Amino acid sequence: MEAYILLTDENAVLTREQILSSLKEKGVVSGINEEAIKELGNGKVEVTNIILRKGNNSRNRGHISAGKMGKIVGGITQAGQNLEVYDLGNKARLHTEVCVGREDKYINDKNQLVLQMKSVGKELSLLRSAYQNFQKRYMPEERNVNPMYLKVEDAIYTKELEMKEIQKKDVYLDEEIEKSKHAKLIVKGTIYQGVKIDVNGARWFSDEVTNVTVRKTDERVALYTRRSRYEI
């Protein structure tokens, strides 16, 4: 399935070279084949078979923008936090999927990390117990040349480093889970009928709507306009 974005420039018709340079500078698109870029004229450029990725700017990590008048039609587009686009899908209902937020993945990673933390904690407890027994049974000059004692000492050091890394990752996952809770899809133009939308695991096959922000609220997809909120 091909995916493409239409990017427009109000002031000039973009050339293939200009669009390549612009996309690469913004860090929005990777894996572009120059032959996949087709100039349509009137300021529009069609980009096919693209791979969207996170921006390099840590402040915008997980945020994807298709440009001021950008359109996403076809394929699967994923954003870790936010996705901004003008139009999504088309009247022909070309199969288009959008996934925003990764809360479920981060929670799963967190659960796996908790199990790992418990396992390493038990190993550390056993090693420290063995270490204390050596200290009780042997004088310093004896245990310091004992191969088993030295192995236990090294193992404790290694496991403590492993635990520190696990704790760092635990803090990171907590931060990412919190960010993902606020994930949203912003569409200033039209979401056409039949687009498959996933916001942190809450799914919706869209009706045609205009100028909305899509978020997950109370385990359901909710549409926000300037005046109202609609739960799907």
N, C-alpha and C positions, 0 to 999 in steps of 0.2 A: 504494500500500500504506500503510495507516494504521499508525502506531506509537503505543504508549501506555505510560505508566508508572502503576502503582498505588502511591500513597503513603499510608501509614497513620500515624495518630497514636494512641498508646495512651491518651491522656488525654482526647481530645475529637474530635468530628466536625468536620472542617475544612470551612469554607465556601469557595466559589469565590474570594472576595476574599482570604481568608487564604492559600490555596495560591498564588495569583498573587504576592502580596507575598513569601511565603517563598521561592519559586523565584527571583524577581528579585533578592532580597537576597543569595542564595547565589551568584548568577552562574552557575547550572547550566543554565538553560534560557532560550533566546531565541526570538523569533518566535512567541509564544503568542497564539492567538486566544481571547478569553474565552469565546466560544461553544463552543470545543473542550473546555472543562472541564465535566465532568458529575459532580455529586455522587451518590455511590452509597450513602451512609449508612454507619454502623458504622465511621466513621473512614477511609473509602476515597474517593478522588477519582480519576476517570479523566481523563487528559490525552491528547488525540489530536492527531495531526499536529504534533508538537513538533520542534524542532531543538535538539540538544544541542551545547554549545560548551564551550570551555575556561573554567575559572574565572579571575577577574581576579587572584586571589592568586598571585603568582609562585611561592610555595613549593608550590602545588598545581597548577601549570600542566600541562595535559594530563590532569588527574585528574577523573574523573566519578564521582559517587556517586548512586545512585538512592534513597538514604535507608535508614533502619534496616530497613524491611520492604519496600523498593521492588522492583517487578517490571518487567522489560522484555519486552514481547511484541510481535512484529511489527516490520517495518521494518529499517532499518540504523542501528546506533549505532557511532560511532567515538570512540576516546579516544587521545590522543597517548601517554599513559604507562600509567595504571591505570584500571580500571573496576571498581567495587564494586556489587554488586546482590544481592538476596536470592534471587529466582527469575528464571530466564532461559528464555524460550519458554513453551509450554504443552502440555498433553496432546493438544490438537487439532492440534499441529504447525503452527501458523500460521508462515509463512515469517519467520524471524528471523535477522538477521546481526549479528555483533559483530566489530569490528576493533579490536585493541589494539596500540599501538606503531606507529611510522612509520620504523623503521630503514631499510627499503629506499628510502623517499622521500628521507631525509636523505643516504643514501649516493649516490643518483643526483644530488642537488643538489651534493654534495661533488665528484663527478666532473666535473660541468659547471663548477664553480667552479675546479677545477684547470686546466682548459682555458682558462678566462678569464684566470686568473692568468698562465699561460704567454704568452698573446697580449699582454696588457698589458706583461709583462716584456720581450718582444721589441721592442715599440713604444718603451718607455722606453730600451732599449739603443741603438736607432737615433737617437732624439732626443738622447741624451746624447753620442753620437759626433759628431753634427752640431754640437752646442753647443761641444764641445771644438775642433772644426776652426775654428769662427768665432773662438774665443779665440786660437788659434795664428796665424791669418791676419791678424787686424785688431787694431789698438790699441783700448783701451777707448772712447775718444771716437768712434771710427768705428763699432764694432759696436753701441754703445748707441743709435745713430740708424738702424741698419739694420733695415728692416721684417721681413726674414726671420729675423734673429737674435732680434728681440723675439717673433715668432710661435713660434719654437722654445722660447724661454724660458717663454712662457705655456703651451705644450703640455706641457712637462715638469712644470710645477706642477700642471696639471689631471690628468695621468696619475698623478702621485705621490699625489694625493688619492684617485683611483680605486683605486689599489693598496692604500691604507690601508683603504678600505671593504671591499675584497675580503678582506683579511687579518682584519678584524674578523668578517666573516661566516664565514670559515673556522674561526675559534675557536668561534663560536657553533654551527656544524654539528657540530664535534667533540664539544662538550658534549651536544648533543641526541642524537647517535648513541649516546653512552655511556649517557644516560638511557633511551633506547629499548630498549637491550639488557636492561634490567631490567623491562620492561613486563609487566604481569600482569593477569589477570582473576580477581577474587575473588568466588565465589558461595557464600554461607553457607547457602542453601536448596538448591534443585534446578535443575540444568540439564536441561531436558527433551530427549527424543530429537529429532534432526533440526535442531538449531540449527547454523548455519554459523559457525564460530569461526575467526578469523584472528589469530594472534599474530606480529607481525613477519614476515609472509609464510608462516609455517607454518600449514597449514589442517587443520581437523577438523570433520566432520559428527558432532555429538555423539550418544552414547548417553545414557541417563538416569543421571545421577550426582548425588550430594549432597555438600555441604560440601567443595568443592575449590578449589584455586588452580590456574589454568591459566597455564603459561609456555612459552616456547620454549627447548628444550634440545637441543643437537647437531642443529640444523636440523629438529627435530621438535617437535610439541606434546607436552607432558608435564603430567600431572595430579599435583598434590601434595595429600596429606591430612596429617593430623597424624602419621601413622605411616609412610606409604608414598609412593613415587613411581611413576607408571605412564607409560610412553611409548606414544604412540598410533601 
